[in-house]
Amino acid sequence: MRYPSTSLIAQIKKERKRQGITQAELAAMLGLPQPSIARIETGVISPTLGMLERICDALGLEMLVQKQRVIPRRLNLVVDMHGCPNRCLHCWLGDLPNRILNDDDATWIASLFRPYFKDLTFYSWLREPDFCPDYRARWQKDCALSSMKPERFELASFYRLVRDPDYVAFLKEVGTKKVQLTFFGGETTTDKYVGRKGAYQELLEATRILLRQGITPRWQLFINMENKEEILPQIKVGEGMGVKEIFVHEGSCDGNNAKLYDIRIEKEAIPEELIPYYLDYGEIRAEREWCQRLKGSKERFLPHNEKDITLNIASDFNVYFHFTSPSRAWCLGNLKKDPMDRIVKAAVEETVPALVLSRAMPLGRLATKYGDFESNKAFSLEDYKMFLLNRYLDEAYNVPKELDELSTRIQKMLGDSDL
Ligand code: SF4
């Protein structure tokens, strides 16, 4: 696939290699020292138009100007512009810093991607939506930066709901019908897991506000070995308040939640009374069952975007897929440091290091090396595959020497591959 403004240099380098001409030979043809060609090909220096013409002549190439081709897919940019008031122990996004980006940053980020994609939708929140005092202006700016209107989903800021009387009216204005709220059991446990004293009372108050305004609150309760006895009483609290939609879940096991692996709920420890509330109970198995099923598998785990491409952008301008937690292996590049062509190519072709490594590692090997064949911990199959892959990536990326070699090899491979 070719991209607009695709690196001309990469095409020239590819053709030079195809013809079996070395850098030194090309340099000699042009009367230049070999390092000049090396610097051009590695992007250290930008050649003049005249020099490009001379290089193309030497290789028998012709330079053409043609209309840019636009990638016929929708791009969703989800940018962490405001951070999050909470520090949830289970947060799949890990410990991203609460840095604030401004309007100029938003405009700049959208402008980097817009030339490449047919449609773009901009979201100014990656974590708790509307956790900023000017949520109304932000929403308008999101709409202005988007060629397809952003969705509201079923998320809102409970922090803001209990502090700003105008906020619920805004939610209604933008068409919010339902809002999901997350509990971890009773008051002490919920405050502990949200990472903020008072969070539990705020969640209850947010529920009352939503019910009064005709917006449906949906309660999500995360269960683990530590809080399993608190879940049913908390469901009763919700039902007593008139909450109609309540579900229980074990959560994925990436980001910060991977640190809670030791207290992950075991399949047999799920109280029977919770089964009617449990999300996709029939899909979960004990870890040891998944290990047995996967141990001979040659399949590779390659999560991918079916239709739209969704990219998460952290406040340090690192770009990630939305598949899982933002670790180094999942990083597509940095908007301040890396060429856009390379980031877009990685986004479209899914050549992020994690997926390149995953292609080389069958699930059977992941299960044998990183799985626990004795464990009763509950997982859905997809969550378990991601858990195994991230364990492998964490190990590969946590050894500094290997990290450098690996990064260099992958970057080189990605940079050298066909555009
Ligand atoms: S889980 Fe959601 S609310 Fe909790 S810290 Fe992460 S982004 Fe914030």
Boltz pocket constraint, residues with backbone or C-beta under 6 A from the ligand:
constraints:
  - pocket:
      binder: B
      contacts: [[A, 84], [A, 85], [A, 86], [A, 87], [A, 88], [A, 90], [A, 91], [A, 92], [A, 93], [A, 94], [A, 126], [A, 127], [A, 128], [A, 194]]
      max_distance: 6.0
